[in-house]
Amino acid sequence: LVFYRNQTQIDEDRKIDGRSDETELTTTGLDLRNTMRFTTGSSIFHVLSFGLEQYEDTTESERDGQPRESFPDGSQTVVSVYAQDEILFGERFTLIPGVRFDDYESQADQPGVESNADSAWSVKLGGNLRITDWLALVASYNEAFRAPSISELYVSGVHFTCGPFCQNLFVPNPDLKPEKAHNKEIGLRLFKQDLLTGGDVGRFRAAFFRNDVTDFIERRATFTFAPVPGNPGPGGVSTSDNVTDARLDGFEIEAIYDAPRWFAGLAYAQTRGDNENTGEPLAGISPDEWIARLGLRFPAQGVELGWLGRFVSAQNRVPEGDDPSESYDVQDIWLTWTPSGRLGGLNVALGVDNLLDADYIPYQSALVAPGRNVRAALSYSF
């Protein structure tokens, strides 16, 4: 059983006119879960997991001490219960059925805005077949339910500016429906110990998926100099709408090698999303991306140093009216020191994010991403 409460306070002061915005975001919840292990028959082993999740998100906002219309006070309560049984038939085949119930209600302290609420049952069924000690085939079907967030439902105001008297505005949509998805996936996994030398591990994973989504929540930022509904001036609007029928499909591959003195990894992900009613690409689909990782370990000294590279392709599959994005790559490096002996429990971590200070704008962002960032952390466990 876990109780938690996270609170974020954001204070924004505009220098040009002294305007002051105060926003408080609070999440309070509990996570209750349990796992039971038992056998039925002589060779069927069960790992039964079940639980309850409940949380409430609240927002409170003021501008110069008065209620802030563009970010109204609001709340969202989500309650979920679930159960899953991982059934092992001997040593080669695992069947994983599951069921989940989600219920939510969102409301805003705003005249004329009704609460947004819904609930749904979701099921899943997965399977894992070990062909050999190093090769397994996996397949799954699962249903997913996603409630629209408070920001998607109620937030208005300025998204970004585009010059004097030009601004893109958020347009709220309190009538958004929740997403309901039917997800299918097949894949294979390889795992081999002592692949090249004693103590090393090699892993490979490939997965192909297709998601059919009803009422897909699509966030679109449309820029235009002409007036449009929601913005009487230049700059366009950003809003979320439901796509009645959407399809996402793609694949992911990943290879990892882990040895006592060095490690390496390479992964690739590709997703294509389409509006089944219009044939247009969906907005908000991540561009193709490679991720590479390479590093060294010095076990006697407790030192690890590494490099991570992200290579993101341009996103040109965008709906009409949306801006495509350019390709970019970002390099990170890090060093950790975890000594033993009298200094056991100490952990020192140093890193540089965006080492080459790449200048880029991620897809669907109006702002340039952060440049080079140097970070350091010191912790001690006892």
FIDRENGU-690155 format. One record per residue (C-alpha): x, y, z. Coordinates in steps of 0.02 Angstrom, whole numbers, padded with zeros to 5 digits, always signed. Layout:
<rs>
XYZ ...
</rs>
This chain:
<rs>
+00000+00000+00000 +00071+00169-00053 -00003+00340-00016 +00073+00486-00111 +00053+00673-00135 +00149+00776-00263 +00134+00964-00268 +00206+01085-00396 +00203+01274-00375 +00236+01380-00530 +00262+01568-00512 +00278+01673-00671 +00314+01860-00669 +00309+01956-00833 +00439+02094-00828 +00362+02205-00962 +00207+02247-00859 +00229+02158-00691 +00090+02032-00721 +00100+01887-00598 +00032+01711-00627 +00026+01580-00490 -00016+01398-00529 -00025+01252-00409 -00037+01072-00470 -00072+00936-00342 -00087+00748-00361 -00148+00644-00215 -00173+00457-00227 -00153+00281-00166 -00089+00121-00245 -00146-00042-00165 -00084-00203-00243 -00052-00383-00198 +00025-00536-00281 -00017-00718-00245 +00080-00869-00304 +00001-01042-00307 -00012-01200-00411 -00158-01294-00485 -00135-01473-00537 +00041-01541-00544 +00127-01419-00662 +00022-01260-00682 +00095-01114-00584 -00001-00951-00559 +00058-00775-00518 -00104-00681-00480 -00090-00492-00463 -00234-00377-00418 -00251-00201-00353 -00336-00033-00337 -00271+00134-00398 -00350+00301-00354 -00285+00476-00379 -00349+00654-00392 -00267+00794-00492 -00313+00971-00442 -00264+01137-00517 -00276+01309-00437 -00224+01465-00530 -00226+01653-00506 -00173+01805-00606 -00130+01957-00503 -00225+01881-00358 -00385+01853-00458 -00458+01695-00539 -00368+01656-00700 -00493+01623-00839 -00367+01543-00957 -00319+01412-00825 -00475+01382-00719 -00472+01288-00554 -00516+01108-00589 -00500+00928-00533 -00496+00753-00604 -00527+00595-00504 -00479+00425-00575 -00517+00256-00495 -00455+00091-00568 -00464-00091-00513 -00375-00232-00602 -00328-00415-00596 -00202-00517-00697 -00156-00700-00690 +00012-00754-00760 -00012-00940-00792 +00142-01046-00824 +00110-01213-00909 +00270-01308-00876 +00430-01217-00926 +00390-01165-01104 +00221-01078-01114 +00146-00932-01016 -00032-00867-01037 -00076-00696-00963 -00261-00649-00954 -00315-00489-00867 -00459-00370-00838 -00467-00187-00784 -00603-00061-00742 -00572+00128-00753 -00686+00268-00698 -00649+00455-00704 -00733+00623-00677 -00662+00794-00724 -00735+00962-00681 -00687+01145-00690 -00739+01294-00584 -00804+01385-00737 -00982+01446-00773 -01075+01343-00903 -00948+01201-00908 -01017+01031-00861 -00915+00890-00787 -00835+00762-00903 -00853+00581-00844 -00849+00404-00912 -00798+00227-00869 -00749+00068-00960 -00698-00114-00940 -00539-00170-01029 -00471-00345-01057 -00302-00414-01105 -00232-00581-01161 -00048-00615-01187 +00057-00767-01225 +00242-00811-01216 +00310-00969-01298 +00491-01018-01264 +00550-01109-01419 +00724-01137-01347 +00820-01077-01195 +00870-00921-01293 +00720-00888-01409 +00541-00841-01363 +00389-00788-01465 +00267-00665-01388 +00094-00603-01436 -00036-00498-01348 -00205-00414-01364 -00254-00279-01242 -00384-00143-01229 -00338+00028-01161 -00439+00173-01094 -00369+00350-01077 -00463+00495-01000 -00431+00669-01071 -00320+00773-00957 -00371+00933-00870 -00262+01037-00987 -00341+00957-01141 -00516+00991-01074 -00508+01164-00997 -00348+01264-01029 -00354+01417-01142 -00240+01568-01164 -00078+01595-01260 +00018+01444-01326 +00157+01543-01409 +00188+01715-01484 +00239+01747-01664 +00279+01931-01668 +00193+02095-01623 +00004+02067-01602 +00024+01887-01661 -00008+01740-01545 -00066+01560-01556 -00206+01525-01431 -00258+01367-01340 -00441+01326-01369 -00516+01213-01233 -00630+01067-01275 -00732+01015-01122 -00830+00890-01227 -00681+00777-01266 -00719+00592-01256 -00595+00465-01184 -00488+00359-01298 -00530+00175-01314 -00396+00070-01399 -00381-00109-01459 -00196-00151-01466 -00116-00302-01549 +00068-00349-01542 +00177-00492-01597 +00363-00510-01576 +00513-00613-01528 +00647-00604-01394 +00821-00676-01388 +00923-00694-01229 +01094-00774-01217 +01215-00778-01071 +01402-00803-01098 +01380-00747-01277 +01558-00689-01313 +01643-00712-01145 +01603-00771-00971 +01481-00661-00876 +01411-00565-01025 +01231-00556-01086 +01158-00526-01259 +00977-00474-01286 +00874-00441-01442 +00693-00389-01455 +00581-00355-01604 +00396-00308-01593 +00264-00264-01722 +00104-00180-01667 -00061-00112-01728 -00177-00005-01623 -00356+00032-01677 -00417+00180-01575 -00592+00251-01556 -00601+00436-01513 -00412+00459-01524 -00367+00624-01437 -00268+00726-01564 -00180+00887-01514 -00155+01003-01662 -00068+01171-01673 -00127+01264-01828 -00037+01424-01878 -00117+01553-01991 -00117+01743-02009 -00304+01742-02047 -00435+01748-01908 -00505+01576-01860 -00634+01518-01731 -00553+01542-01561 -00431+01677-01618 -00492+01839-01700 -00313+01891-01738 -00161+01814-01824 -00072+01660-01754 -00198+01519-01764 -00253+01400-01627 -00199+01243-01533 -00336+01124-01479 -00376+00942-01445 -00512+00848-01539 -00571+00670-01553 -00533+00570-01710 -00676+00446-01723 -00572+00305-01798 -00383+00304-01795 -00252+00174-01831 -00072+00168-01771 +00050+00035-01827 +00237+00013-01822 +00380-00086-01752 +00522-00076-01627 +00689-00167-01625 +00822-00167-01490 +00989-00253-01467 +01087-00246-01304 +01257-00316-01257 +01310-00309-01075 +01481-00368-01016 +01575-00341-00853 +01691-00210-00931 +01587-00132-01070 +01410-00117-01139 +01324-00065-01299 +01148-00047-01363 +01053+00003-01520 +00865+00031-01538 +00749+00093-01675 +00564+00140-01667 +00443+00183-01806 +00258+00227-01791 +00133+00275-01925 -00036+00348-01878 -00184+00384-01991 -00359+00455-01977 -00464+00312-02046 -00605+00431-02096 -00505+00556-02198 -00347+00459-02241 -00240+00601-02172 -00092+00569-02056 -00126+00595-01871 -00046+00741-01781 +00067+00704-01633 +00145+00543-01696 +00328+00533-01647 +00455+00536-01789 +00569+00387-01823 +00711+00376-01699 +00874+00283-01672 +00949+00271-01497 +01129+00212-01474 +01221+00180-01312 +01403+00137-01278 +01506+00133-01119 +01648+00064-01014 +01653-00007-00838 +01796-00017-00715 +01730-00138-00584 +01878-00125-00464 +01856+00063-00453 +01666+00064-00461 +01670+00181-00611 +01556+00181-00763 +01563+00305-00907 +01450+00308-01057 +01378+00395-01209 +01199+00403-01270 +01150+00467-01442 +00974+00504-01505 +00953+00521-01693 +00779+00586-01736 +00714+00591-01913 +00613+00732-01990 +00426+00714-01968 +00344+00749-02135 +00187+00643-02111 +00079+00781-02040 -00101+00831-02076 -00137+00979-02187 -00107+01142-02095 +00022+01071-01974 +00206+01111-01985 +00331+00969-02014 +00487+00954-01909 +00671+00940-01955 +00789+00799-01909 +00912+00819-01766 +01030+00721-01655 +01076+00743-01473 +01229+00673-01382 +01237+00643-01194 +01382+00580-01088 +01390+00525-00906 +01506+00459-00772 +01458+00372-00610 +01564+00320-00463 +01498+00191-00338 +01642+00146-00221 +01647-00002-00105 +01730-00028+00064 +01722+00114+00187 +01635+00224+00058 +01505+00091+00017 +01334+00169-00009 +01403+00327-00089 +01352+00368-00267 +01422+00511-00372 +01345+00548-00542 +01407+00676-00668 +01337+00707-00841 +01322+00825-00987 +01158+00827-01084 +01161+00890-01263 +01350+00887-01263 +01368+00972-01432 +01240+01106-01389 +01127+01057-01535 +00999+01188-01584 +00834+01104-01628 +00645+01113-01606 +00561+00947-01567 +00407+00898-01666 +00249+00990-01608 +00348+01108-01498 +00351+01296-01518 +00511+01317-01419 +00693+01275-01451 +00746+01128-01343 +00867+01158-01198 +01050+01174-01247 +01201+01100-01159 +01162+01056-00978 +01291+01001-00849 +01222+00902-00702 +01292+00825-00543 +01213+00720-00408 +01275+00650-00243 +01182+00520-00141 +01215+00402+00002 +01119+00245+00048 +01126+00162+00218 
</rs>
